[in-house]
Amino acid sequence: MNKDLKIERLIVLFLPWIFSLACISDALLSYFIAWAGSFLIFFLTLTGWVKPIPNDREVAAQLMRPIFILQIIFAGYMCCTSIFYMLNTLGYVNFVSTPYFVPVATDKVALVAQCQRYYCLGHAAFVSGILCFMKYPGKKKYYTDTRTVANLLLKVALISLPLATLFTNIPGLSQFSNQFNSLSFIAGTLALAFAIPLKKAANTAICLVLFALNFYQALTSGFKEPIIISIMVLGIFLYPNYKKLVLVVFGPVLFFCFLVLPAYVNSFREAAWSGDTDSEEAAQQSIDVVLDGQTDNWDFLVYRLSEIDMFITFVQSTPSKIDYYGFDLLKQSLIAIIPRVFWPSKPSTEALVMVRVYDAGVINPHSNVSAKPAYIVDGYLSGGVLGIFVSLFTYGAVAQLISTKAEYLFGGYILGTALIFSGLFQIFWRGLSFEFIINVVFWSYISMLLIHKVFLRYKILKKV
């Protein structure tokens, strides 16, 4: 363990979970202690109280490291979004109590509180994994000419895009398409953030076109995450050079997105996924719906922003009806790692994951809905409280170790964490099922090593 990390301060991160357990007899109080506990964890870790923030760069210039963006997106989504579900359980709609008396289902409140305690434990374990292995700056073995970084980033963006298309069209290798799509987006956005202050007109124009194409793709994806991430990442990359402007512009823009995206996404899916409207027309219709204020966001905030409703269903069935899975999910993950090009008859990863969804009664097996469990749910299904602690600690530790390795291989933060880690390992931000996470992380790590070899071959990287 790093000498800068004091074990007693690490233990403090678990106190909200412990206090919420102590108040288990009052489910509502227990819930709010666990929910507020995540905000305390954010404060204690992001201010450097538990372990000092790395001092090799100013804070504004290291926001893509796991302790910052990964914790905020992954843990923030996992732990903080259930508040709307709890309010709905208590009889509130759009933050207003219903005009007629609604008896509060005490059993339901207890289940919500139980899952929130698991979230709080998972947050503490996850960030502990990061902090235990967070050590910057690492040993420097490679470097790159800083004068060429802006052009290099643009080249990576332009080369990654056709590679993503190529992998899409190769049977059995389509999983690599998402890697290089993400890498192209991160490289193009980072190149734009470099080009603007350097006043590189050509680079800026090309990067703006790439960003616009990516944003259009996000708008027509039917998901809220790509839209928010597109705006957030651009703001983070611009922040070191334009702090006040980013705070004034991007803060309100992100807040606006959280207000309108639920309505936009709901409308888009209804129009585009029905098969009667193409994505461009559906996007325009959805924008009109948002501008006219025709939809209600409450159901989206309650049932889609948070995944606690699904978590509750799993908790009700495991272990009372279905025993813990132990190492079974990890074994299935090893099967998922093998590319289909080498094993054409490999079982469908989606089908493997959905078996436990159907067994728990989350959705009907005859429906066309996909409802894959979140990473923390798989941790719980594997071994209850211990499963959550081990899986989430490992999640944070692996993410941090890969980020550190990337900085070692690519000569520092810009190419290592900001480009390679954020581009190839963006799945860490989402926290999908074991099979998907382990598969993508494994092959993204292989891709990282191959890109390192290419950079060495073409002398983009040089040994110190």
N, C-alpha and C positions, 0 to 999 in steps of 0.2 A: 504493500500500500504506500502511496506517495506520502513523504514526510510532511508535506504542507497540509495534509488532511488529518484533522483530529477526530478520533473515533467518537468522542462524546458529542461533537457537533453533528456528526453523521446520524447519530441516534436521535437527535432532536427532530430530524425529518420524519421520524416514525411516531412522534408523540401525538399528532392529530388523529392518526389511526387508532392508537392506544386509548386516547380519551374518548373517541367515538365508540369504541368497544365498551368502555366503562359506563357509557350512557345508553346501552343497548335497550334498557327497559323503556326509555322514552325515544321512540323511533324517530320522531321529527327532530328532536334535539340532536340525536346521533347523526342524522343525515346532514344537518347544517354544520356540525363540527367537522365532519369528513369533507364536505364540499368546500367550506372556508379553509380547511387545512391545506388544500392544494394551492390556494393563493398565498398562504404562508410559506409553503415550500418554494414557490416561485420567488418570493421576496428574499428568503434566506440564501437561495442559491445564486440568483442573478445579481445580488448586491455583493457577493463574495464573502458573506459571513461564514458559510460552512467551509469553503475553500477559496482562497484568493483567485480572482479572475486572472487569466494569463496576462502578463504585462509586456509581452513582446510586440503587441500592437495595441493601439487605443481601442476601447470597447466598440466604437462605431465601425471600426475596420476589421472586426472579427465576428460579426453577427451570424455568419453562416456556420460557425462551429456548433457541435451538438448541444452544448450547454445552453445555447441561445435559441436558434430557430427550431431545432429538432424538439427541444423540450416544450417550447411555446406552442408549436403546431400539434405535435403528437399528444403531449400530456394535456394541453389546453382543450383540445377536442374531446379527448377521452374523459377528462375529469370535471370539466366546468359546464358542459352543455346540458346536463341532466336537470338543471334548475327548472326549465320549462315543463318537463315531464312531471316533476314533483308538484309544481303549482297546479297543473292540470289535474293531478290526482287529488289535490286538496279542494278542487271545485272552482278553480279560476280559469277564465277564458280571456285571452288578451289582457292579462294582468288584473282583471276585474272579477270579483266574486259574482257567481251567477245569482240572479235575483230571487231564485227559489232555493229552499233548503236542500242541500245535497249531503247526505251522510258520508262522512269520510270513511273509506274502507281501511280499517286499521291494519289488516293483514297486508294490503297492497302497499301502504306507507312503510311497513316494516321491511318488505321486500326491496323497495326503492332504497331505503336506508342501508340495507345489507349490501346491495350492489355498489352503492356510493362508497361504503367502507372499503370494498375491494378496489375501487378506483384509487382511493387515497393511498392504500397500501402499495398498489402498483406504481403510482407516481413516485412515492418515496424510494421504492426499490429501483426503478428505472433511472432516476437521477443519481442514486448512489452508485450504480454501475458506471455512469459517466464520470462522476467525480473521482472514483477510485483509480481510474486509468487516464484521467486528464492531466497531461504533462506537456506543456509548451514553454519555450521552443524545444523541439527535439533535435537530435543530432543531424547536422546538415552534411549531406553527401553529394547532392546535386544542386545545380543552379541554372537559371536561364537569364538571358539578357533582358533586363527590364524595359529597355527601349523598344523591344519587338513584341511585347506582350499584347498590346492593343491589336496589332495585325494578326498575331497568332490566334487570339481568341476568335476573331472574325473567320479565319481559315477553318478553325475547328467547327464553328457553327455551320459553315457552308459545306464542309465535307461530311459532317455527321448526318445532315438531312437526307442526301441520297442514299447513304448507308442504311438509314432507317427504312427507307422505301425498299431497298434491295432485300433486307431481311424479311420484310413483310411478305414478299413474293417467293421466298424459299420455304418450301414445306418443312415443318419441324423446327425452324429457326426463327419463327415470328416473335418469340419472346425477346429477342435482341432488338427488335424494332423499337419497343418502348424505351429501352436504355438509350439508344442513340437519338431518339426524338427528344428525350429529356436533356441529354447532353447538348444537343443543338440549341434548344431553348435557353439553357443556362449560359452557354458560351455566347450566344447572340445578345442576351440581355446584359451580361458582364461586359461584352465588347462595346455595347452602347454606352454603358456607364463610364468606360474608359475614353471613348471617342469624344463625348460631349465636352469635358473639360480640356481635352487636348485640341479641340476645335478641328478635328479631322472630318471635313464635310462629307467626303465620299463614304468613309466608314460609318458615319452617323446615319446617312441616308439608307445605306444597305441594312444596317441594324434596325432602323425604324421599320423598314419593310418586313424584315424577319419577325420583329415583335408584333406587328400588325397581323401578319399571317397566323402567328401562334395564338394571338388573342381571339381572332376570328374562329380558329379551330376550337378554342376553349368555349366560346359562346355557343357553338353548334355541337358541343359534346353531350349536352344533356346533364352535365354535372356541375355543381357549384365550385368544387375545389380547384379545378384548373383556372377558373376566372380569378378567384381570390389570390391564388399562388402567383399568377402572372403579374398582378399589380404589386403584391407584397415583395416579390423578389426584385423587381425593378426599383422599388423604393429603397430596399436594403442596400442594393449596389450603388445607388446614387447618394445615399445618406452621408457617407464620409466627406463628400465634397459639397453637398448642398443640404446641410442639416435643417436649417430653418424652412427652406422651401419644401423639403420632403415632409416635415411635420405639418406644415400648413396645408399642403395639397393632398398627400397620400393618406393622412389620418382620416379626414372627412370622406375621401373617396372610398376607403375600406369600410367605414361605418355605413355609408350609403349602400354599398354592396351587400352588407349583412342584412340591411332592411329590405332591399328589393329582390335579391337573388332567389329567396324561397319562392316568391310568386312567379318570377321569370322561369325558373327551372321547372316548376309544376306545369306551367302553361306550355313550355317547350316540349316536355315529354308527352303531354296529351296530344299535341298537334303532330309532332314528328314521329313518335313511336307508334302511332296508330296506323302508319303506312299510307295515309292519304295526303300528306304534305311533305315537301322536301325540307331539308334542314334550314336552308336560307329563308324560305317563306315562313317557316315555323319560328325562327329567331325574330323576324320582323313582327309577326303577330304577337309574340310574347313581350317584346319591347312595348308595343302599343298597350297591351294589357297592364303592364307595370305602370306606364305613364298615366293610364286612365284610373288606376287604383281599383281595379275590378276584383282583385282576389284577396283572400285572407291568409296571412302567413302562419296563423297559430298552429294548425295541424302539422305544418312542416317543422316548426320549431319543436313541437312536442315529440313527434314520432320519427322524424328523419334527421334532424340536426344531431340528435343524440341516439346512441344505439343501446340505451339502457333497457328499453322495452324487450329487446331480444335477449339481453343478458338475464333479465328476470325469468324468462321462460326456461333458459338453460339451468338456472339455479333451482327452479322448481322441480326439474326432472333429474338433476345430478347432485348428489349421489342417491337420492331416495328411490328413483326408478331405474336409472342407468348408472352403472358403476363408473368411477373415474377411469379415464383411458390410459393412464400411466404413460408408457413410452410409445404407444400405438401411433399417435399423431406424428411423432418424430420419425418413426419408421416409414410412414406414408410420405413424409417430406423427402426422404432419401430417394424414394421412387420418383417423386416429382422433379428431382434434379436432373435425371437422365433425359437428354433432349430426344424428342420424338423422332428426329431424323435417324437416330441410332436404335430406336425401339418403336417402330411404327404401331405396334399393338399395345403400347403403354396405356394403362388405365387413365381415363380423363381425370385431371386434377380437380376440376370443378365437381365431377361426380363423386370423387372421394370425399371432398369437403362437405357436399350436400347430404351425405348419408347421416352425419350427426345432427344436421339441421332437421331433417325429416324425423329422425328417431326422437328428438326432443319435442317435436310437435310445434316447431316455430312456424312452419308453413306446410301446406298440404303437398304431398309428393306429386300430385297430378297438376299442380299449378305451374305456370311458366315463370314464376318469380324466383329470382336469385337472392339469397339472404345469407351470405357467408359470414361466419362469426368473426369478431374482432380478435386481435392477438391476445388481449387480456382474457377473453372468454376461453380461448384454447388453453391458456395457462391454467385457468380454473378447472376446465374439464380434464386436464391432465393430472391434477393433484390438489385441488382445492386451494387453501391459503398458501401452502408451501409451493404449489405449482405456480401461483401468481408471483410470489416473491422470486423464485428461481428464474422463471422465464423473463420477467421484467428486468431484473438485475442483469441478466445475460444480454437482453436487448440493448440496454444502455451501454454496457461494457463493450459489446461487439461494435456498435456504432462508433463509439469513441476510439477504439483501437484501429478501426478502418480509417477514420479521419486522420489520426496520427500517422498511420502508414502512408496515406495519400500525400500528406505534407512532406514526409521523408522522401518518397519516390519522386515527387514533382517539385522539389525545391522550395516549399513554403506554402503559405496560406492561399495565395491567389490561384495558382494552378492546382494545388492539392485539395484543399477543402472547398473553396468557392466554386471551382470548375468541376473537378473529377468527383469528389465526394457528393456534392450537391446535384451533379448531373446524372451520375450512374446509380446512386443509392437513394434516390428520392422516395423510394418505396418505404424507407424508414419513417417518413413523415406521416404515413397513412396507417400503419399497423394492421395489416391484413392477416389472414389465417396463417398458421405455421407453414403449410405447404407452399403457399405463394411467397411468403417472406423469405424462407430459407432458399428456395429455388432461385429467386431473383438476386438475393445477396450473393449467393455462391457464384453465379455466372457473371454478375457485375464485378466481382473481385477478379475473376479471370480476365475480363475485359480491361480492367484497370492495369493489370500486369502487362497485357499485350500493348496497350497504348503507351505504357512506360517504355517498352522495348522499341516501339516505333519512334518515340521522341528521342531516344538515345541514338537510334540508327541514323536519323536525319539531323543529329547534333542540335536539336531544339533544347535538350538537356545536356549539360556538361558536368563532369565530375569536379568536385571542389579540389 
